[in-house]
Amino acid sequence: MIQDLYPHVYHNEYHPHEPDQNDFVLFYDETMLYCKSYDRFFTVKEAGEQDLTYLFSIDDRSYYLGLQIPENGYAVSSAGIRTMAAAENRFAAITGRQLAGWYHDHRFCGVCGHTMRHHPVERALECTHCGKIVYPTIMPAVIVGVLNEKDQLLVTQYAGRNQNHYALVAGFAEIGETIEETVRREVKEETGLDVSDITYFKCQPWSFSDTLLFGFWCKADSSQPVVPDEQELKLAKWADREELECPDDSISLTSHMIRMYCKGEKHYGS
């Protein structure tokens, strides 16, 4: 998945320090990442003199956020980030975008409106007036693989999107519920199905939407009618392996789970 960088090691400890000339600088606007060229970031030396914000490190190289986009920056979309050849570049680019968006959205205090500043010892922003502290936005959500007694997989397609590839039931956790209750509620709301045997599978940081995704497998009886929520889905149905096109990558947790099912790999139960 996108966070799988081996043999590289991601370090998110917050230890701001003076950049080395060969460290990397990431630049963003509202929609794009700007690189030196596709799949190659600007170095500190190439970025020129400007204020930089420490983000994280991968192996021994640090990554910084720059605000003054170089005139010769090569624009890369979110879809382009997903197809970068180097796994460490994909992960760095999208994780940096999440942090860049958080910094941008919290320039001013939500309580009193005064300017925010970097906290001196942790990854947080602190109001210069009232002392309000804000941490990076991370929203919990679920990806749910629902199987029936015929070993069919419940697949969906989102309403209002041009893509025709299949997805799984997914949704954000609500206030006051456990993550397992999120699974039950989302499946019921989106498809009308009651589920049982909810089993945690794997999680994934998904910075494209500021989320931490929790993958679950569960069971549902095929005698229940599948009733898609038309506000959310244009399709929800049971599918056999033969009906599905196996995803050609496992960058996302959804693709990873569908790929496991298509290949008949052990994915649930004993």
C-alpha positions, 0 to 999 in steps of 0.5 A: 500500500502507499505507506509501504516503503521498505527498505526505506524508513519514514520518521514522523518524529517532530525534530525541526532542524536546519536543512541540508542543501540536499534535503527536499522541499515540497511545494503545493497550491490548492490542487497541485504539487510542484516538483523539479521534474516528474518524480523528482523534488526540488532540493533545498539548494534548487529551491532558493532562499526562503522560509522552510517548515520541517515536515518529516524524514525518510531515511536520513533525508529531511523534507520541508514545506516551501511557500514560494513556488519556483517559476520552473515548477513541474505541476503534478496532480493527485492522480499523478502522485499515485503513479510516481515510480518511487514508493517513497516519493508517492508517500512523501508527496501525499503526506506533505500535501496533508500537512501543507493543507493543515498549515494553510487552513489553520493560519488563524485561531478558530477561537479568537482569530489571531495568528497561529505559530508553530509550537516549539516542541511538538507538531502543533500550532499555537495561538499567539493570543489565547494559547489555543493548540491545534493538532493535524487533522486525522479523520477515522474512516472504514473500508468494509469487505462484506462477504456472504455464505456463497463467498461473494463480495459486496461491491459498490460504485459511487454516485456522481463519479465517472469512474466505473471501477468497483469499490467497497462500502466506506465511510467516516466514523461519527461522534460517540461510536466505536469503529466497529459500530461505524462498520455496521452503520455504514453498511446498513446506511449504504446497502440496507444489509445487517452484518455480523462477525466483524473482523479487523484486517488492516489500517492505512494512512490515506492523506488524500482525504486526511483520513486513517482508514480501518479495513474490516471483513464481515459477513452478511446473509445473501437472503437480505435485499441489497438496497443502495443509498442512491445519494451515495451509490449508483450501484451495490451488488454481490459479485463473484471473483470471475466478475471482477477485474483484479486491481493492478496495484494495491496502493489503496486499502480498497484495492488491496482488499479487492485484490486479495479477494480476486486472487483467492488469498486468505482474507477472512476467518479460519 
